[in-house]
Structures are given as structure tokens and as C-alpha cells.
Amino acid sequence: MIINKEIVKKNLDLFAEFMKYAFEHPEILEKIPPDGELVILPENDPILYEKNLETVRKLRNGGKKVAVFKMELPRTNAPKLAESIV
């Protein structure tokens, strides 16, 4: 089961990747209504995809405008120590 802390972290990672893309392609921001919400559905994380889709439904049921984008959740490339100099 995914916990709220994980959901927040993964969504922040998605948002960071989205903003990197938007920096290079600012026209994508025009797709988001000024008074709208942005929700990203991660294609490579089915659990988070469903959680975020649930958020989309709740927002729309509440009368909010929602811009929904699909993209891959970035993979963490943690550095691995190849050599240590002592």
C-alpha cells in the first residue's frame, strides 16, 4: 500500500519533470486554465496513476477545471561509489 508521504514525493518528482519540460516547451503551460488544477498521471506507476485519477474525479466533481497530463515517473539514479580515495 502506498502511503501519503510516498504519494507526495512521487507527485513532486512528476511536477519537477513536468516543469523541466515546460521550461523548454513553455507552450504546454497554455493548456492549463488560469484557474485550473494540474494533475499528472504517471504511466509507469499504476498505483499512483489510480490515486491521481481519483484526485481528478474529485476535483471535477467539485466543479474545478483540471488539466491532466500523462508522463513517466522519473527513475532515481542514485550515485554509486566506484572508488574511494583515503
N, CA, C and O of each residue as an XYZ file, in Angstrom:
344
protein
N       0.837     -1.189      0.000
C       0.000      0.000      0.000
C       0.878      1.247      0.000
O       1.872      1.319      0.723
N       0.511      2.204     -0.798
C       1.268      3.445     -0.898
C       0.784      4.414      0.193
O      -0.419      4.565      0.407
N       1.720      5.059      0.869
C       1.334      5.984      1.939
C       1.412      7.421      1.432
O       2.050      7.704      0.418
N       0.756      8.312      2.151
C       0.672      9.711      1.722
C       2.033     10.345      1.473
O       2.192     11.108      0.520
N       3.012     10.041      2.312
C       4.347     10.608      2.152
C       4.943     10.210      0.800
O       5.568     11.027      0.123
N       4.742      8.947      0.414
C       5.231      8.471     -0.882
C       4.493      9.148     -2.030
O       5.096      9.511     -3.040
N       3.187      9.313     -1.868
C       2.380      9.963     -2.899
C       2.884     11.384     -3.133
O       3.067     11.806     -4.275
N       3.105     12.110     -2.051
C       3.580     13.491     -2.155
C       4.940     13.531     -2.839
O       5.148     14.336     -3.746
N       5.867     12.677     -2.420
C       7.206     12.679     -3.015
C       7.153     12.366     -4.501
O       7.775     13.054     -5.309
N       6.412     11.330     -4.857
C       6.324     10.949     -6.270
C       5.663     12.047     -7.101
O       6.087     12.315     -8.225
N       4.629     12.681     -6.556
C       3.982     13.770     -7.290
C       4.903     14.980     -7.424
O       4.868     15.672     -8.441
N       5.721     15.242     -6.415
C       6.702     16.323     -6.531
C       7.739     15.999     -7.600
O       8.155     16.879     -8.353
N       8.157     14.736     -7.667
C       9.090     14.310     -8.716
C       8.471     14.498    -10.102
O       9.127     14.984    -11.023
N       7.202     14.107    -10.239
C       6.498     14.288    -11.512
C       6.418     15.767    -11.881
O       6.674     16.148    -13.023
N       6.060     16.594    -10.898
C       5.928     18.022    -11.150
C       7.270     18.627    -11.567
O       7.321     19.462    -12.471
N       8.348     18.211    -10.914
C       9.679     18.721    -11.263
C      10.019     18.376    -12.713
O      10.544     19.214    -13.446
N       9.722     17.148    -13.124
C       9.980     16.742    -14.509
C       9.097     17.524    -15.478
O       9.547     17.932    -16.549
N       7.852     17.726    -15.096
C       6.935     18.499    -15.934
C       7.476     19.918    -16.122
O       7.468     20.444    -17.235
N       7.941     20.532    -15.044
C       8.446     21.901    -15.125
C       9.734     21.982    -15.940
O       9.960     22.971    -16.637
N      10.579     20.955    -15.863
C      11.776     20.924    -16.722
C      11.351     20.944    -18.185
O      11.915     21.675    -18.999
N      10.352     20.132    -18.504
C       9.840     20.082    -19.872
C       9.218     21.431    -20.249
O       9.446     21.932    -21.349
N       8.443     22.011    -19.349
C       7.775     23.284    -19.612
C       8.783     24.413    -19.827
O       8.518     25.350    -20.582
N       9.924     24.325    -19.173
C      10.959     25.339    -19.359
C      11.439     25.340    -20.805
O      11.698     26.398    -21.379
N      11.556     24.151    -21.390
C      11.997     24.007    -22.780
C      10.847     24.181    -23.772
O      11.070     24.549    -24.926
N       9.615     23.917    -23.324
C       8.424     23.968    -24.182
C       7.314     24.740    -23.461
O       6.313     24.149    -23.058
N       7.485     26.054    -23.295
C       6.530     26.831    -22.495
C       5.097     26.816    -23.032
O       4.157     27.121    -22.299
N       4.931     26.469    -24.288
C       3.578     26.426    -24.858
C       2.685     25.404    -24.162
O       1.460     25.507    -24.222
N       3.287     24.425    -23.506
C       2.483     23.413    -22.803
C       1.692     24.039    -21.653
O       0.618     23.555    -21.294
N       2.224     25.105    -21.086
C       1.548     25.769    -19.965
C       0.238     26.425    -20.396
O      -0.644     26.665    -19.572
N       0.117     26.713    -21.691
C      -1.120     27.297    -22.212
C      -2.282     26.308    -22.148
O      -3.440     26.713    -22.246
N      -1.992     25.041    -21.986
C      -3.023     24.002    -21.901
C      -3.685     23.971    -20.520
O      -4.726     23.340    -20.336
N      -3.071     24.658    -19.553
C      -3.595     24.667    -18.186
C      -4.416     25.938    -17.991
O      -3.881     27.040    -18.118
N      -5.707     25.803    -17.684
C      -6.532     27.004    -17.462
C      -5.968     27.830    -16.300
O      -5.462     27.265    -15.331
N      -6.053     29.169    -16.392
C      -5.516     30.021    -15.325
C      -6.069     29.676    -13.946
O      -5.357     29.785    -12.947
N      -7.313     29.266    -13.885
C      -7.920     28.915    -12.599
C      -8.048     27.404    -12.442
O      -8.851     26.915    -11.648
N      -7.246     26.675    -13.211
C      -7.348     25.219    -13.205
C      -6.296     24.542    -12.352
O      -5.363     25.171    -11.855
N      -6.472     23.264    -12.201
C      -5.543     22.419    -11.449
C      -4.766     21.551    -12.437
O      -5.284     21.184    -13.492
N      -3.541     21.231    -12.096
C      -2.699     20.349    -12.897
C      -2.591     19.015    -12.177
O      -2.236     18.968    -10.999
N      -2.896     17.933    -12.880
C      -2.714     16.589    -12.330
C      -1.962     15.780    -13.374
O      -2.302     15.798    -14.557
N      -0.935     15.072    -12.921
C      -0.121     14.252    -13.815
C      -0.359     12.789    -13.486
O      -0.289     12.377    -12.328
N      -0.642     12.011    -14.521
C      -0.853     10.572    -14.365
C       0.420      9.853    -14.803
O       0.771      9.880    -15.983
N       1.118      9.209    -13.860
C       2.364      8.523    -14.202
C       2.093      7.184    -14.885
O       1.516      6.277    -14.284
N       2.508      7.069    -16.129
C       2.225      5.868    -16.910
C       2.971      4.630    -16.405
O       2.563      3.506    -16.697
N       4.042      4.820    -15.661
C       4.826      3.678    -15.193
C       4.642      3.393    -13.696
O       5.466      2.708    -13.091
N       3.571      3.915    -13.104
C       3.254      3.634    -11.700
C       1.736      3.496    -11.575
O       1.045      4.481    -11.315
N       1.212      2.275    -11.759
C      -0.241      2.081    -11.781
C      -0.952      2.478    -10.487
O      -2.099      2.923    -10.531
N      -0.304      2.328     -9.361
C      -0.939      2.686     -8.090
C      -1.093      4.204     -7.987
O      -2.169      4.702     -7.657
N      -0.021      4.932     -8.268
C      -0.092      6.393     -8.223
C      -1.008      6.924     -9.325
O      -1.704      7.921     -9.130
N      -1.008      6.266    -10.468
C      -1.905      6.638    -11.569
C      -3.350      6.634    -11.074
O      -4.094      7.589    -11.301
N      -3.740      5.560    -10.401
C      -5.116      5.447     -9.896
C      -5.411      6.480     -8.814
O      -6.499      7.055     -8.781
N      -4.440      6.718     -7.925
C      -4.619      7.730     -6.868
C      -4.826      9.113     -7.493
O      -5.711      9.863     -7.081
N      -4.002      9.439     -8.488
C      -4.112     10.747     -9.122
C      -5.383     10.856     -9.962
O      -5.975     11.931    -10.059
N      -5.800      9.749    -10.564
C      -7.050      9.735    -11.316
C      -8.234      9.976    -10.377
O      -9.202     10.645    -10.739
N      -8.141      9.430     -9.186
C      -9.161      9.671     -8.155
C      -9.207     11.166     -7.803
O     -10.282     11.732     -7.608
N      -8.046     11.785     -7.727
C      -7.966     13.224     -7.467
C      -8.633     14.010     -8.590
O      -9.349     14.978     -8.335
N      -8.396     13.592     -9.837
C      -9.028     14.250    -10.987
C     -10.547     14.192    -10.853
O     -11.233     15.197    -11.042
N     -11.063     13.016    -10.527
C     -12.515     12.847    -10.386
C     -13.078     13.757     -9.291
O     -14.110     14.402     -9.477
N     -12.386     13.797     -8.150
C     -12.848     14.633     -7.032
C     -12.850     16.116     -7.412
O     -13.796     16.841     -7.107
N     -11.793     16.552     -8.072
C     -11.713     17.953     -8.480
C     -12.830     18.297     -9.460
O     -13.498     19.321     -9.321
N     -13.024     17.435    -10.448
C     -14.069     17.689    -11.451
C     -15.458     17.641    -10.820
O     -16.325     18.443    -11.164
N     -15.669     16.706     -9.900
C     -16.959     16.640     -9.203
C     -17.205     17.886     -8.367
O     -18.350     18.258     -8.111
N     -16.125     18.526     -7.945
C     -16.227     19.766     -7.178
C     -16.323     21.001     -8.064
O     -16.305     22.129     -7.570
N     -16.424     20.788     -9.372
C     -16.574     21.903    -10.299
C     -15.283     22.570    -10.733
O     -15.317     23.629    -11.360
N     -14.146     21.973    -10.412
C     -12.850     22.556    -10.781
C     -12.486     22.194    -12.218
O     -12.890     21.152    -12.734
N     -11.717     23.072    -12.850
C     -11.132     22.783    -14.158
C      -9.833     22.029    -13.897
O      -9.054     22.404    -13.021
N      -9.609     20.971    -14.656
C      -8.424     20.142    -14.430
C      -7.723     19.873    -15.755
O      -8.345     19.417    -16.714
N      -6.430     20.156    -15.801
C      -5.595     19.783    -16.938
C      -4.867     18.508    -16.533
O      -4.129     18.491    -15.548
N      -5.078     17.447    -17.294
C      -4.494     16.150    -16.964
C      -3.445     15.802    -18.015
O      -3.725     15.803    -19.213
N      -2.246     15.509    -17.552
C      -1.160     15.106    -18.434
C      -0.686     13.720    -18.024
O      -0.743     13.356    -16.849
N      -0.221     12.953    -18.997
C       0.388     11.652    -18.724
C       1.875     11.763    -19.019
O       2.283     12.373    -20.008
N       2.669     11.173    -18.160
C       4.110     11.119    -18.384
C       4.711     10.034    -17.497
O       4.046      9.514    -16.601
N       5.951      9.703    -17.750
C       6.655      8.691    -16.969
C       7.153      9.300    -15.661
O       7.633     10.434    -15.633
N       7.034      8.542    -14.593
C       7.626      8.930    -13.320
C       9.138      8.809    -13.476
O       9.624      7.765    -13.913
N       9.896      9.853    -13.129
C      11.352      9.763    -13.299
C      11.947      8.674    -12.412
O      11.516      8.457    -11.280
N      12.926      8.015    -12.949
C      13.619      6.968    -12.189
C      14.803      7.603    -11.466
O      15.541      8.404    -12.039
N      14.967      7.238    -10.225
C      16.069      7.780     -9.437
C      17.342      7.039     -9.790
O      17.417      5.813     -9.705
N      18.326      7.800    -10.183
C      19.637      7.238    -10.450
C      20.547      7.642     -9.309
O      21.242      8.656     -9.383
N      20.539      6.850     -8.263
C      21.385      7.155     -7.113
C      22.839      6.905     -7.489
O      23.157      5.894     -8.115
N      23.719      7.823     -7.109
C      25.130      7.616     -7.423
C      25.682      6.410     -6.665
O      25.331      6.169     -5.510
N      26.541      5.667     -7.332
C      27.196      4.509     -6.715
C      28.687      4.802     -6.649
O      29.309      5.172     -7.645
N      29.238      4.631     -5.475
C      30.658      4.887     -5.288
C      31.463      3.876     -6.089
O      31.356      2.670     -5.868
N      32.259      4.368     -7.008
C      33.085      3.490     -7.828
C      34.455      3.286     -7.180
O      35.072      2.228     -7.304
N      34.912      4.330     -6.484
C      36.241      4.259     -5.897
C      36.322      5.274     -4.769
O      35.802      6.384     -4.882
N      36.962      4.897     -3.707
C      37.131      5.808     -2.588
C      38.617      6.057     -2.376
O      39.418      5.123     -2.326
N      38.967      7.314     -2.255
C      40.365      7.668     -2.021
C      40.500      8.039     -0.554
O      39.834      8.950     -0.062
N      41.363      7.325      0.123
C      41.551      7.553      1.551
C      42.900      8.169      1.802
O      43.251      8.440      2.950
